[in-house]
Amino acid sequence: MSGSAQGASSVWSVLPGRVTSGARAQAVYTALLEELLEGDLQPDDWLSVVDIAERMACSRAPVMEAIKRLASEGFVTIFPQVGCRVTMPNPAEVGDFFRVFAAVEGCVARLAAERRTAVDLEEFELAWTQMARLLRNAGGPTASDPVYRRTNILFHKQIHRMAHGHSASQIAAALWERSDFYIKVAFGSLYFSRRVKDAHESIRNAIIEGDPDIAESAVVEHLRTVGVEVSRRLRELSSC
């Protein structure tokens, strides 16, 4: 779990010498989640509480708290008296998830197209330029480059900001990491294919033009298509 160790060191380096147990559990959770979404952890990999505690220079209590949280979110499965391992997503459940995710994100995109201001659009264009710069230097389809995930988050955060709807954004943002986990398990990374880039372009244009119907439908179509592709790939992996 070299990736976990690197993630842990980057998290712990910014914490003060004396921290609460809650802060320690949050640090462990953040490091493990980063490894799940961008690192080497794969479905059916076992997690050792002892090993993680040693790597992160903490007791076992915050590690167990972090693992229980990851289990409640569907990332890992705890086997009492045995251990804990990374969950292999169920293809059918993943398909259902993306249908719900598409509906929620589509609603946020509609709000963004209805409510975006001139200042919002200026910031959106700056972010779009930043995204293009990041993607020019990103790795290929098999590189598992985390730049794609971080760029995708930047894109959706801008849409949420323009929606000016805190409650709706909170609901949708809570689903991002689950989506990223499913895509990473299926394909290794969130590599931006030509289809993904075209979808982002359509969503961007609809929001800029203030067309809520097209903005919503573009997001829904995009994420439902992602769900179909991820479910198909997971079925292929489970049959191997």
C-alpha positions as CSV (number, residue, x, y, z in Angstrom):
1,M,0.0,0.0,0.0
2,S,2.7,2.5,-1.0
3,G,0.1,4.8,-2.4
4,S,-1.6,4.9,1.0
5,A,1.6,5.7,2.7
6,Q,2.2,8.6,0.4
7,G,-1.3,9.9,0.8
8,A,-1.1,9.6,4.5
9,S,2.2,11.5,4.8
10,S,0.8,14.4,2.7
11,V,-2.2,14.6,5.0
12,W,-0.4,14.3,8.3
13,S,2.3,16.8,7.3
14,V,-0.2,19.6,7.6
15,L,-1.7,18.6,11.0
16,P,-0.5,20.1,14.2
17,G,1.4,17.9,16.7
18,R,-1.6,17.6,19.0
19,V,-4.9,16.8,17.3
20,T,-8.3,15.5,18.4
21,S,-9.3,11.9,17.7
22,G,-11.9,13.2,15.3
23,A,-9.2,15.0,13.3
24,R,-7.1,11.9,13.2
25,A,-9.9,9.8,11.9
26,Q,-10.7,12.4,9.3
27,A,-7.0,12.4,8.2
28,V,-7.0,8.6,7.9
29,Y,-10.3,8.7,6.0
30,T,-9.0,11.3,3.6
31,A,-5.8,9.4,2.9
32,L,-7.6,6.1,2.3
33,L,-10.3,7.7,0.2
34,E,-7.6,9.3,-2.0
35,E,-6.0,5.9,-2.4
36,L,-9.3,4.3,-3.3
37,L,-10.1,7.0,-5.9
38,E,-6.7,7.7,-7.3
39,G,-4.2,5.2,-6.0
40,D,-3.5,1.5,-6.2
41,L,-6.3,0.0,-4.0
42,Q,-8.5,-2.3,-6.0
43,P,-11.6,-4.3,-5.2
44,D,-11.0,-7.3,-3.0
45,D,-7.7,-5.8,-1.6
46,W,-7.6,-6.4,2.1
47,L,-6.9,-3.4,4.5
48,S,-4.9,-4.1,7.6
49,V,-5.8,-1.9,10.5
50,V,-2.4,-2.5,12.1
51,D,-0.5,-1.7,8.9
52,I,-2.5,1.5,8.3
53,A,-2.1,2.6,12.0
54,E,1.7,2.1,11.7
55,R,2.0,4.0,8.4
56,M,0.0,6.9,9.8
57,A,1.6,7.0,13.2
58,C,-1.7,6.7,15.1
59,S,-3.6,4.2,17.2
60,R,-6.0,1.7,15.8
61,A,-9.1,3.6,17.0
62,P,-9.1,6.4,14.3
63,V,-8.3,3.8,11.6
64,M,-11.3,1.8,12.6
65,E,-13.5,4.9,12.7
66,A,-12.3,5.8,9.2
67,I,-12.9,2.3,7.9
68,K,-16.4,2.2,9.4
69,R,-17.2,5.4,7.6
70,L,-15.9,4.1,4.3
71,A,-18.0,1.0,4.8
72,S,-21.1,3.0,5.4
73,E,-20.5,4.8,2.1
74,G,-20.0,1.5,0.2
75,F,-16.3,1.7,-0.5
76,V,-15.2,-1.2,1.7
77,T,-16.8,-4.2,3.3
78,I,-16.1,-5.2,6.9
79,F,-16.0,-8.9,7.8
80,P,-16.4,-9.3,11.6
81,Q,-13.5,-11.2,13.1
82,V,-11.8,-11.4,9.7
83,G,-10.9,-8.0,8.3
84,C,-11.9,-5.4,5.8
85,R,-11.5,-5.3,2.0
86,V,-12.3,-3.0,-0.9
87,T,-15.8,-3.6,-2.3
88,M,-16.4,-4.9,-5.8
89,P,-19.4,-2.8,-7.0
90,N,-22.5,-4.7,-8.2
91,P,-23.2,-3.8,-11.9
92,A,-27.0,-3.5,-11.5
93,E,-26.7,-1.3,-8.4
94,V,-24.2,0.9,-10.2
95,G,-26.6,1.3,-13.1
96,D,-29.3,2.4,-10.7
97,F,-26.9,4.8,-9.0
98,F,-26.0,6.6,-12.2
99,R,-29.7,7.1,-13.0
100,V,-30.2,8.8,-9.7
101,F,-26.9,10.7,-10.0
102,A,-27.9,11.9,-13.5
103,A,-31.3,13.2,-12.3
104,V,-29.7,15.2,-9.4
105,E,-26.8,16.6,-11.4
106,G,-29.2,17.5,-14.2
107,C,-31.3,19.5,-11.8
108,V,-28.2,21.4,-10.7
109,A,-27.3,22.1,-14.3
110,R,-30.8,23.5,-14.9
111,L,-30.5,25.8,-12.0
112,A,-27.1,27.0,-13.2
113,A,-28.4,27.8,-16.6
114,E,-31.3,29.7,-15.0
115,R,-29.4,31.6,-12.4
116,R,-25.8,32.2,-13.7
117,T,-24.7,35.8,-13.6
118,A,-22.2,37.7,-15.8
119,V,-19.6,37.3,-13.0
120,D,-20.3,33.6,-12.8
121,L,-19.8,33.2,-16.5
122,E,-16.4,35.0,-16.4
123,E,-15.2,32.6,-13.6
124,F,-16.6,29.7,-15.6
125,E,-14.6,30.6,-18.6
126,L,-11.4,31.0,-16.5
127,A,-12.0,27.6,-15.1
128,W,-12.6,26.2,-18.6
129,T,-9.3,27.6,-19.7
130,Q,-7.6,26.1,-16.7
131,M,-9.2,22.7,-17.4
132,A,-7.9,22.8,-21.0
133,R,-4.4,23.5,-19.8
134,L,-4.5,20.7,-17.3
135,L,-5.8,18.2,-19.9
136,R,-3.2,19.1,-22.4
137,N,-0.5,17.7,-20.1
138,A,-2.5,14.7,-18.8
139,G,-1.6,11.1,-19.4
140,G,-3.2,8.7,-21.9
141,P,-6.1,6.3,-21.4
142,T,-4.0,3.7,-19.5
143,A,-2.1,6.2,-17.4
144,S,-4.6,6.4,-14.5
145,D,-3.8,10.1,-14.3
146,P,-5.6,11.7,-11.3
147,V,-5.7,15.0,-13.4
148,Y,-8.9,13.7,-15.1
149,R,-10.7,13.3,-11.8
150,R,-9.6,16.6,-10.4
151,T,-10.5,18.4,-13.7
152,N,-13.9,16.8,-13.6
153,I,-14.5,18.0,-10.1
154,L,-13.4,21.5,-11.1
155,F,-16.0,21.4,-13.9
156,H,-18.9,20.3,-11.8
157,K,-18.0,22.6,-8.9
158,Q,-18.3,25.5,-11.3
159,I,-21.7,24.4,-12.3
160,H,-22.8,24.0,-8.7
161,R,-21.5,27.4,-7.9
162,M,-23.5,29.0,-10.7
163,A,-26.7,27.1,-9.5
164,H,-26.7,29.2,-6.3
165,G,-28.6,26.4,-4.5
166,H,-26.7,25.2,-1.5
167,S,-29.1,22.3,-0.6
168,A,-29.2,20.9,-4.1
169,S,-25.5,21.1,-4.5
170,Q,-24.9,19.4,-1.2
171,I,-27.0,16.4,-2.3
172,A,-25.4,16.1,-5.7
173,A,-21.8,16.6,-4.4
174,A,-22.2,13.8,-1.9
175,L,-22.5,11.4,-4.8
176,W,-19.3,12.5,-6.7
177,E,-16.9,10.2,-4.9
178,R,-19.1,7.2,-5.3
179,S,-19.3,7.9,-9.0
180,D,-15.5,8.4,-9.2
181,F,-15.0,5.1,-7.4
182,Y,-17.2,3.1,-9.8
183,I,-15.5,4.6,-12.8
184,K,-12.0,4.0,-11.4
185,V,-12.8,0.4,-10.6
186,A,-14.2,-0.1,-14.1
187,F,-11.7,1.8,-16.2
188,G,-8.7,2.7,-14.0
189,S,-9.3,6.4,-14.2
190,L,-11.7,9.1,-15.4
191,Y,-9.9,9.5,-18.7
192,F,-11.7,12.1,-20.9
193,S,-12.6,10.4,-24.1
194,R,-13.8,12.3,-27.1
195,R,-17.4,11.6,-26.0
196,V,-16.8,13.0,-22.6
197,K,-15.2,16.2,-23.9
198,D,-18.1,16.7,-26.3
199,A,-20.6,16.2,-23.5
200,H,-18.8,18.8,-21.3
201,E,-18.8,21.2,-24.3
202,S,-22.5,20.8,-24.8
203,I,-23.2,21.3,-21.1
204,R,-21.0,24.4,-21.0
205,N,-22.6,25.9,-24.1
206,A,-26.1,25.4,-22.7
207,I,-25.3,27.1,-19.4
208,I,-23.6,30.0,-21.2
209,E,-26.6,30.5,-23.4
210,G,-29.0,30.2,-20.5
211,D,-30.8,27.2,-21.9
212,P,-31.9,25.1,-18.8
213,D,-33.7,22.4,-20.9
214,I,-30.6,21.6,-22.9
215,A,-28.3,21.9,-19.9
216,E,-30.3,19.4,-17.9
217,S,-30.8,17.0,-20.8
218,A,-27.1,17.1,-21.7
219,V,-26.0,16.2,-18.1
220,V,-28.6,13.5,-17.8
221,E,-27.7,11.9,-21.1
222,H,-24.0,12.1,-20.3
223,L,-24.2,10.5,-16.9
224,R,-26.7,7.9,-17.9
225,T,-24.3,6.9,-20.7
226,V,-21.4,6.8,-18.3
227,G,-23.5,4.5,-16.0
228,V,-24.3,2.1,-18.9
229,E,-20.6,1.9,-19.8
230,V,-19.5,1.4,-16.2
231,S,-22.1,-1.3,-15.6
232,R,-21.1,-3.1,-18.8
233,R,-17.4,-3.0,-17.9
234,L,-18.1,-4.2,-14.4
235,R,-20.1,-7.2,-15.7
236,E,-17.1,-8.0,-18.0
237,L,-14.7,-7.9,-15.0
238,S,-17.0,-10.1,-12.9
239,S,-17.1,-12.7,-15.6
240,C,-13.4,-13.0,-15.9
